[in-house]
Amino acid sequence: MIHIVKIDDKTPAGKKIIKELRKYDKVVTFEDPADTGIKPERYVTGEEFRKTVKENLRKKFAEDDHM
Protein backbone atom coordinates (compact mmCIF):
# COMPACT_ATOMS: atom_id res chain seq x y z
CA MET A 1 0.00 0.00 0.00
CA ILE A 2 1.21 3.52 -0.76
CA HIS A 3 0.41 6.39 1.61
CA ILE A 4 0.46 10.04 0.64
CA VAL A 5 1.43 12.22 3.58
CA LYS A 6 1.76 15.99 3.82
CA ILE A 7 4.43 17.19 6.24
CA ASP A 8 5.03 20.86 7.03
CA ASP A 9 8.79 21.17 6.56
CA LYS A 10 8.79 24.66 8.05
CA THR A 11 8.40 23.29 11.58
CA PRO A 12 11.09 21.60 13.69
CA ALA A 13 8.95 18.47 14.03
CA GLY A 14 8.35 18.33 10.28
CA LYS A 15 12.06 18.68 9.54
CA LYS A 16 12.84 15.91 12.02
CA ILE A 17 10.26 13.57 10.45
CA ILE A 18 11.58 14.21 6.93
CA LYS A 19 15.16 13.67 8.06
CA GLU A 20 14.15 10.34 9.59
CA LEU A 21 12.18 9.25 6.51
CA ARG A 22 15.13 9.99 4.20
CA LYS A 23 17.04 7.19 5.97
CA TYR A 24 14.67 4.65 4.42
CA ASP A 25 15.35 5.35 0.74
CA LYS A 26 14.45 1.79 -0.32
CA VAL A 27 10.85 2.15 0.83
CA VAL A 28 10.27 5.91 1.02
CA THR A 29 10.28 8.15 -2.03
CA PHE A 30 9.88 11.89 -2.19
CA GLU A 31 8.16 13.27 -5.26
CA ASP A 32 9.14 16.67 -6.57
CA PRO A 33 6.15 18.50 -8.10
CA ALA A 34 8.47 19.88 -10.78
CA ASP A 35 9.22 16.32 -11.89
CA THR A 36 5.74 14.83 -11.54
CA GLY A 37 3.79 17.79 -12.93
CA ILE A 38 1.41 17.51 -9.99
CA LYS A 39 1.24 20.89 -8.30
CA PRO A 40 0.54 21.22 -4.58
CA GLU A 41 -2.69 22.87 -3.50
CA ARG A 42 -2.61 26.69 -4.07
CA TYR A 43 0.70 26.43 -5.98
CA VAL A 44 1.30 29.02 -8.70
CA THR A 45 4.21 29.47 -11.07
CA GLY A 46 6.18 32.70 -11.14
CA GLU A 47 4.51 33.63 -14.42
CA GLU A 48 1.02 32.99 -13.02
CA PHE A 49 1.88 35.10 -9.98
CA ARG A 50 3.12 38.02 -12.09
CA LYS A 51 0.04 37.84 -14.31
CA THR A 52 -2.28 37.97 -11.29
CA VAL A 53 -0.38 40.86 -9.70
CA LYS A 54 -0.44 42.87 -12.94
CA GLU A 55 -4.16 42.23 -13.34
CA ASN A 56 -4.90 43.29 -9.77
CA LEU A 57 -2.78 46.44 -10.13
CA ARG A 58 -4.59 47.41 -13.35
CA LYS A 59 -7.94 47.01 -11.60
CA LYS A 60 -6.78 49.04 -8.61
CA PHE A 61 -5.41 51.88 -10.78
CA ALA A 62 -8.62 51.88 -12.85
CA GLU A 63 -10.68 52.21 -9.64
CA ASP A 64 -8.47 55.05 -8.39
CA ASP A 65 -8.78 56.92 -11.72
CA HIS A 66 -12.59 56.91 -11.43
CA MET A 67 -12.60 58.50 -7.98
Backbone as ProteinMPNN parsed JSONL, in Angstrom:
{"seq_chain_A": "MIHIVKIDDKTPAGKKIIKELRKYDKVVTFEDPADTGIKPERYVTGEEFRKTVKENLRKKFAEDDHM", "coords_chain_A": {"N_chain_A": [[0.838, -1.165, 0.0], [0.48, 2.26, -0.722], [1.055, 5.332, 0.839], [0.057, 8.677, 0.969], [1.4, 11.488, 2.323], [1.298, 14.612, 3.926], [3.669, 16.818, 5.052], [4.618, 19.457, 7.073], [7.343, 21.159, 6.348], [8.38, 23.39, 7.465], [8.394, 23.453, 10.123], [10.03, 22.505, 13.219], [9.427, 19.857, 14.041], [8.419, 18.753, 11.677], [10.689, 18.897, 10.009], [12.337, 17.125, 11.369], [10.935, 14.716, 11.081], [11.034, 14.365, 8.283], [13.792, 14.168, 7.909], [14.255, 11.755, 9.239], [12.693, 10.004, 7.655], [14.099, 10.068, 5.245], [16.167, 8.328, 5.658], [15.279, 5.855, 4.949], [15.484, 5.052, 2.166], [14.928, 2.954, 0.442], [12.307, 2.254, 0.716], [10.877, 4.575, 1.0], [9.877, 7.273, -0.929], [10.375, 10.53, -2.223], [8.477, 12.839, -3.915], [8.993, 15.244, -6.325], [7.219, 18.071, -7.199], [7.888, 19.466, -9.504], [8.995, 17.534, -11.111], [6.977, 15.573, -11.316], [4.805, 16.953, -12.283], [2.534, 17.372, -10.903], [0.971, 19.725, -9.134], [1.19, 21.199, -5.888], [-1.538, 22.0, -3.645], [-2.873, 25.244, -4.075], [-0.596, 26.158, -5.355], [1.32, 28.265, -7.453], [2.889, 29.229, -10.504], [5.782, 31.299, -11.166], [5.235, 32.935, -13.352], [2.419, 32.841, -13.45], [1.875, 34.101, -11.043], [2.94, 36.698, -11.47], [1.248, 37.527, -13.554], [-1.25, 37.611, -12.268], [-0.744, 39.574, -10.311], [-0.214, 41.83, -11.932], [-2.715, 42.096, -13.169], [-4.371, 42.617, -10.967], [-3.238, 45.055, -10.123], [-3.795, 46.699, -12.341], [-6.607, 46.78, -12.165], [-6.895, 48.065, -9.685], [-5.658, 50.573, -10.171], [-7.389, 51.493, -12.14], [-9.755, 51.745, -10.676], [-8.971, 53.78, -8.909], [-8.586, 55.891, -10.688], [-11.169, 56.551, -11.369], [-12.208, 57.822, -9.221]], "CA_chain_A": [[0.0, 0.0, 0.0], [1.212, 3.52, -0.763], [0.408, 6.392, 1.612], [0.462, 10.045, 0.642], [1.434, 12.224, 3.58], [1.759, 15.994, 3.824], [4.43, 17.193, 6.245], [5.035, 20.856, 7.035], [8.791, 21.174, 6.565], [8.786, 24.665, 8.053], [8.399, 23.285, 11.578], [11.09, 21.603, 13.69], [8.95, 18.47, 14.034], [8.353, 18.333, 10.28], [12.065, 18.682, 9.536], [12.835, 15.911, 12.02], [10.262, 13.574, 10.45], [11.582, 14.21, 6.927], [15.162, 13.665, 8.056], [14.149, 10.341, 9.591], [12.184, 9.251, 6.507], [15.132, 9.989, 4.201], [17.037, 7.189, 5.969], [14.666, 4.646, 4.415], [15.35, 5.35, 0.744], [14.453, 1.788, -0.32], [10.853, 2.15, 0.83], [10.272, 5.908, 1.023], [10.285, 8.149, -2.032], [9.875, 11.894, -2.187], [8.161, 13.27, -5.265], [9.143, 16.672, -6.572], [6.154, 18.504, -8.103], [8.471, 19.884, -10.778], [9.22, 16.319, -11.894], [5.735, 14.828, -11.543], [3.794, 17.786, -12.931], [1.407, 17.511, -9.987], [1.237, 20.892, -8.302], [0.538, 21.222, -4.579], [-2.688, 22.869, -3.499], [-2.606, 26.691, -4.065], [0.698, 26.429, -5.976], [1.301, 29.025, -8.701], [4.215, 29.468, -11.065], [6.178, 32.703, -11.135], [4.513, 33.632, -14.422], [1.024, 32.987, -13.017], [1.877, 35.096, -9.976], [3.116, 38.019, -12.088], [0.037, 37.837, -14.313], [-2.283, 37.969, -11.292], [-0.384, 40.858, -9.697], [-0.44, 42.874, -12.939], [-4.158, 42.232, -13.345], [-4.896, 43.293, -9.768], [-2.777, 46.444, -10.134], [-4.586, 47.413, -13.354], [-7.939, 47.011, -11.603], [-6.778, 49.044, -8.607], [-5.413, 51.879, -10.776], [-8.617, 51.88, -12.846], [-10.677, 52.207, -9.64], [-8.47, 55.052, -8.391], [-8.781, 56.916, -11.716], [-12.586, 56.913, -11.425], [-12.601, 58.498, -7.983]], "C_chain_A": [[0.894, 1.243, 0.0], [0.395, 4.569, -0.017], [0.938, 7.741, 1.137], [0.315, 10.854, 1.923], [1.929, 13.632, 3.306], [2.426, 16.361, 5.145], [4.884, 18.631, 6.081], [6.521, 20.921, 7.37], [9.301, 22.509, 7.098], [8.837, 24.587, 9.584], [9.538, 22.358, 11.996], [10.662, 20.133, 13.656], [8.89, 17.936, 12.604], [9.725, 18.04, 9.71], [12.635, 17.385, 10.104], [12.234, 14.662, 11.366], [10.836, 13.32, 9.065], [12.993, 13.651, 6.984], [15.152, 12.171, 8.365], [13.691, 9.515, 8.394], [13.233, 9.082, 5.408], [16.108, 8.829, 4.441], [16.547, 5.908, 5.307], [14.418, 4.775, 2.913], [14.902, 4.167, -0.108], [12.935, 1.672, -0.291], [10.13, 3.497, 0.848], [10.799, 6.702, -0.162], [9.64, 9.511, -1.851], [9.647, 12.317, -3.632], [8.256, 14.781, -5.351], [8.06, 17.094, -7.557], [6.682, 18.96, -9.463], [8.699, 18.686, -11.692], [7.916, 15.62, -12.266], [4.698, 15.623, -12.321], [2.556, 17.977, -12.076], [1.725, 18.649, -9.027], [0.521, 20.778, -6.962], [-0.647, 22.198, -4.591], [-2.23, 24.334, -3.361], [-1.258, 27.065, -4.666], [0.492, 27.248, -7.251], [2.733, 29.195, -9.194], [4.535, 30.948, -10.946], [5.421, 33.51, -12.16], [3.048, 33.851, -14.04], [0.907, 34.05, -11.932], [1.983, 36.504, -10.554], [1.862, 38.458, -12.837], [-1.075, 38.312, -13.375], [-1.998, 39.322, -10.664], [-0.636, 42.001, -10.675], [-1.929, 43.157, -13.118], [-4.774, 42.986, -12.171], [-4.47, 44.757, -9.716], [-3.555, 47.27, -11.156], [-5.974, 47.751, -12.823], [-7.901, 48.106, -10.546], [-6.556, 50.436, -9.178], [-6.64, 52.376, -11.527], [-9.65, 52.392, -11.84], [-10.255, 53.575, -9.121], [-8.674, 56.185, -9.39], [-10.224, 57.403, -11.761], [-13.05, 57.655, -10.187], [-12.378, 59.969, -8.084]], "O_chain_A": [[1.939, 1.264, 0.649], [-0.815, 4.68, -0.218], [2.14, 7.908, 0.933], [-0.756, 10.898, 2.528], [2.873, 13.824, 2.54], [1.83, 16.233, 6.214], [5.471, 18.986, 5.058], [6.913, 20.761, 8.525], [10.509, 22.733, 7.175], [9.266, 25.529, 10.251], [9.967, 21.514, 11.209], [11.452, 19.266, 13.284], [9.269, 16.793, 12.351], [9.909, 17.048, 9.006], [13.326, 16.642, 9.408], [12.933, 13.678, 11.128], [11.097, 12.171, 8.708], [13.351, 12.768, 6.204], [15.951, 11.413, 7.814], [14.238, 8.441, 8.14], [13.249, 8.063, 4.719], [16.799, 8.402, 3.515], [17.325, 4.972, 5.123], [13.289, 4.626, 2.445], [14.531, 4.354, -1.267], [12.342, 1.057, -1.177], [8.906, 3.548, 0.727], [12.008, 6.795, -0.375], [8.506, 9.623, -1.385], [10.532, 12.167, -4.474], [7.668, 15.502, -4.545], [7.981, 16.533, -8.65], [5.98, 18.845, -10.467], [8.607, 18.809, -12.914], [7.761, 15.135, -13.386], [3.812, 15.043, -12.949], [1.624, 18.671, -12.481], [2.639, 18.547, -8.209], [-0.618, 20.316, -6.899], [-0.733, 23.092, -5.433], [-1.3, 24.621, -2.608], [-0.817, 28.201, -4.497], [-0.409, 26.957, -8.037], [3.668, 29.293, -8.399], [3.654, 31.758, -10.657], [5.005, 34.636, -11.887], [2.498, 34.927, -14.279], [-0.058, 34.814, -11.911], [1.219, 37.395, -10.182], [1.462, 39.62, -12.763], [-1.757, 39.297, -13.659], [-2.909, 40.133, -10.5], [-1.205, 43.025, -10.299], [-2.347, 44.311, -13.208], [-5.596, 43.882, -12.359], [-5.255, 45.613, -9.307], [-3.932, 48.408, -10.878], [-6.462, 48.866, -13.006], [-8.773, 48.974, -10.513], [-7.19, 51.391, -8.729], [-6.899, 53.579, -11.544], [-10.348, 53.368, -12.118], [-11.103, 54.444, -8.915], [-8.912, 57.324, -8.988], [-10.48, 58.544, -12.147], [-14.204, 58.078, -10.128], [-12.653, 60.702, -7.134]]}, "name": "protein", "num_of_chains": 1, "seq": "MIHIVKIDDKTPAGKKIIKELRKYDKVVTFEDPADTGIKPERYVTGEEFRKTVKENLRKKFAEDDHM"}
